[in-house]
Amino acid sequence: MAFDVSKKFGSRDPRKDAEWMEYEGGKFLIAPAGSPSFKKFTINRLSTEELMAAASEGEAALTKTRSVAQMMEFNIDMIVHCVLLDWADIEENGEPIAFDVETAKDFLFHYDELRTQIDKFSLELGRKKGWIPDEKKVEDTKKK
């Protein structure tokens, strides 16, 4: 039997591993954190020093080199390019809103709770796939 890299590491097409998240009557197509496109985006947007710091100290290390506004912009860009792939049944003032990157960026900037829900769902999917370490297991390892 051949080794299928997409089964082990995920498809380079984030839609293949994505799942729909329902939230307040709307639906959001969410790719798992830790997917190949997620990693590629991160590598392409961070300097070598930032990547090394994040690898050893965690994401909080990035706040040493970036302002809060820059971190928020980075996070939203990552979500709209790698995580939030589509939506359905989304309205604003009673009017349907079609998905596009610029509208998604604007929504995620203005609606913190929506951004938080999308982040959480993406992380859960990444953990379920084994691409993101389970926080409890990481904490248990640190205690030993």
C-alpha positions in Angstrom: 0.0 0.0 0.0 1.3 3.5 -0.9 1.9 6.2 1.6 -0.8 8.9 1.1 0.8 12.1 2.5 -2.6 13.9 2.5 -4.0 11.4 4.9 -1.1 11.9 7.3 -0.4 15.6 6.9 -3.5 17.0 5.2 -4.2 18.1 1.7 -2.6 21.1 0.2 -6.1 22.1 -0.7 -7.6 23.3 2.6 -11.2 22.6 1.4 -10.5 18.9 1.5 -10.0 18.9 5.2 -12.5 21.7 6.1 -15.8 21.2 7.9 -18.8 23.4 8.3 -19.3 25.2 11.6 -22.8 26.4 12.5 -23.0 29.5 14.6 -26.1 31.6 15.4 -27.9 30.2 12.3 -25.0 30.9 9.9 -22.6 28.4 8.4 -18.8 28.8 8.1 -16.5 26.5 6.2 -13.4 26.1 8.4 -10.1 24.5 7.7 -8.1 22.9 10.5 -5.3 24.8 12.2 -2.0 23.2 11.3 -2.9 22.3 7.8 -0.3 22.6 5.0 -1.8 25.9 3.8 -1.8 27.3 7.3 1.9 26.4 7.8 2.8 27.8 4.3 1.0 31.1 5.1 2.8 31.4 8.4 6.2 30.6 7.0 5.7 33.1 4.2 4.6 35.9 6.5 7.1 35.6 9.4 10.8 36.4 9.5 13.2 33.6 10.4 13.7 35.2 13.8 10.0 35.4 14.5 9.5 31.7 13.4 12.3 30.6 15.7 11.0 32.6 18.6 7.4 31.3 18.0 8.7 27.7 17.8 10.5 27.9 21.1 8.4 30.4 23.1 5.0 30.1 21.5 2.9 32.7 19.6 3.3 35.2 22.5 6.9 35.7 21.3 5.6 37.5 18.3 4.4 40.4 20.5 8.1 41.3 21.1 8.5 42.2 17.4 5.0 43.3 16.4 2.4 45.7 17.8 -1.0 44.5 18.9 -2.5 46.0 15.7 0.1 44.1 13.6 -0.7 40.9 15.4 -4.4 41.4 14.9 -3.9 42.1 11.2 -1.6 39.0 10.9 -4.2 36.8 12.6 -7.1 38.1 10.5 -5.1 37.6 7.3 -4.2 34.1 8.3 -7.9 33.3 9.0 -9.2 34.6 5.7 -6.5 33.0 3.6 -6.2 29.6 5.4 -9.1 29.0 7.8 -12.3 30.7 6.8 -12.9 29.4 3.3 -16.6 30.2 2.7 -19.9 31.0 4.5 -23.6 30.5 3.9 -26.7 32.0 5.4 -24.9 35.2 6.6 -26.8 38.5 6.6 -26.2 42.1 7.6 -29.3 44.3 8.2 -31.5 41.6 6.7 -29.5 41.4 3.5 -27.5 38.3 2.4 -23.8 38.8 2.4 -21.7 36.8 -0.2 -18.4 35.5 1.0 -15.3 37.3 -0.2 -11.9 37.9 1.4 -12.3 41.7 2.0 -15.8 41.3 3.6 -14.5 38.5 5.7 -11.5 40.6 6.9 -13.9 43.4 7.8 -16.3 41.1 9.7 -13.4 39.5 11.6 -12.0 42.9 12.5 -15.3 44.2 13.9 -16.8 41.0 15.3 -14.4 39.6 18.0 -16.8 36.9 19.1 -17.1 35.5 15.6 -13.3 35.5 15.2 -12.9 33.7 18.5 -15.5 31.0 17.5 -13.7 30.5 14.2 -10.3 30.2 15.9 -11.6 27.7 18.4 -13.3 25.5 15.8 -10.2 25.5 13.6 -8.0 24.6 16.6 -10.4 21.8 17.6 -10.3 20.4 14.0 -6.5 20.6 14.0 -6.3 18.7 17.3 -8.8 16.1 16.0 -6.5 15.6 13.0 -3.4 15.4 15.2 -1.8 18.5 13.6 -2.1 20.7 16.7 -1.0 19.3 20.1 -3.7 18.9 22.7 -3.2 21.7 25.3 -3.8 19.2 28.2 -1.1 16.8 26.9 1.3 19.7 26.5 0.6 20.9 30.1 1.0 17.3 31.4 4.4 17.1 29.6 5.6 20.4 31.1 4.7 19.2 34.6 6.9 16.1 34.3 
